[in-house]
Amino acid sequence: MNNSKYILVAFPYPSGSALHCGHAFSYGLINSYCNYLRHKGCEVFQPFGYDVFGEGTLIAANKQKRNVYDVANENINNFRNQLKRLNLSFEELLCTHEASYVKWTQWIFTKLLEHGLAYKKYGDINWCDICSNILSNEQVVDGKCERCSSNVIIKQTNQWYVKITEYKQKLIDNLEWLDYPESTKKAQRNFLENLQDWSIGRNKSFGTPIPLNDEQNGTDNKTLCTMFDSSWYYIRYCDANNENELCAKDKYKQVDLYCLGSELTCNHLIYARFISMFLYNIGVISSEEPFKSVIHNGKVLAEDGRKMSKSLNNVVNPNDYDPDELLFYLAFLSHFFDDSKWSDNNISGIKRFINRFKEWMSRSGEDTINYDKFQDTIYKYSEYFKFNKVCSEFMSLVNKERTKNLNTETKDKLISLLEVYMPGIKSKIREK
């Protein structure tokens, strides 16, 4: 095994005031995977950031009649506190609204322009009056804005595009050898077959400014679309404090594993691949494809099987639960790739398991167990993201062996292994 891994999660929009249960599921279990790799002796790069310029943040600020940057920064601080409370090991490195990130996003735009890949034309666009913004085709669902559900109208305007179609065949051909789920490859092929040039201009003030003055611009577009901001963040993570280069070549790392929601399978993933190919072609980075492997996590649904939503009053707040109980329960629900249903009743079983484990670890003796065999089983399931099986194995072990009074070495090994999936367990045992 390569002793160094770059593990990536899609960074969140700070449009809400707090991380929700879905974030805790995906970030918590990827954190467990990273901890598993570290437990095996692997060095893991596990960065994190915030995609600030989303329409949701602007909509939230307008509803509150507040400055959008104040709302974004307040939400980011809330997110940080939640990640800290959950004992997750992400290394925060950037926010897309920071001057250093904006500078290099604009630099990529100018390079596309220099190489004849960015242009403006007069054409049809999707327009949402409520959001006062241009929408991509992917943001229009059954003729309505995906954010506010208002009717989308077709307008003509002079706007900026990127010639992603020039990379169409390369984007298709590389799918043959990429380690992506087959469903993702199929979705990308379908998307690419009807590929159109990428509309990147947006008529809003909240975003990365297009680095041209109005006279040069000749368009109503004021900023770049959020998808453009998020098309290269995985590169900047590698060298986030570099003021002289987008990323030094000796610092660049190709992502070993990218975990993201299935809703980002096409647009975001394809745009990121395109930008990576372009930067590779002009000698900025050393790999054509950005991600060696891609996976899609499932969703945590409400108890009735519906999507969690504030409007339905069925959202689970991670702050309402003990962090270890929550993370272990989310892992126990299902395979990481599958959807699952939340249950308030069932999470109580995790509390009972923790109490039994604590009581077991509080006793001392000379007994032992076949730890190496147990660890091999845990490793096997973790490698394939079967964290529900990991939880079951731990529960079975406690039920089967907890009459034994274990020696100190065995207890330390078990606590260290459980800490991979339950980061606060060591402090709980110390409290006991």
Buried (B, 14 or more C-beta within 10 A) or exposed (E): EEEEBBBBBBBBBBBBEBBBBBBBBBBBBBBBBBBBBBBBEBEBBBBBBBBBBBBBBBBBBBEEEEEBEEBBBEBBEBBBEBBEBBBBBBEBBBBBBEEBBBEBBBBBBEBBBEEEBBEBEEEEBBBBEBBBBBBBEBBBEEEBBBBBEEEBEEBEBBBBBBBBBBBBEBBBEBBEEBEBBEEBBEBBEEBBEEBEBBBBBBBBEBBBBBBBEEEEBEBBBBBBBBBBBBBBBBBBBBBBEBEEEBBEEEEBBBBBBBBBBBEBBBBBBBBBBBBBBBBBEEEBBEBBBBBBEBBBBBBBBBBEEEEBEEEEEBBBEBBEBBBBBBBBBBBBBBBBBEBBBBEEEEBEBBBEBBEBBBEBBEEEEEEBBEBEEBBEBBBEBBEEBBBBBBBEBBBEBBEEBBEBEBEEEBBEBBBEBBBBBBBBBBEBBEEE
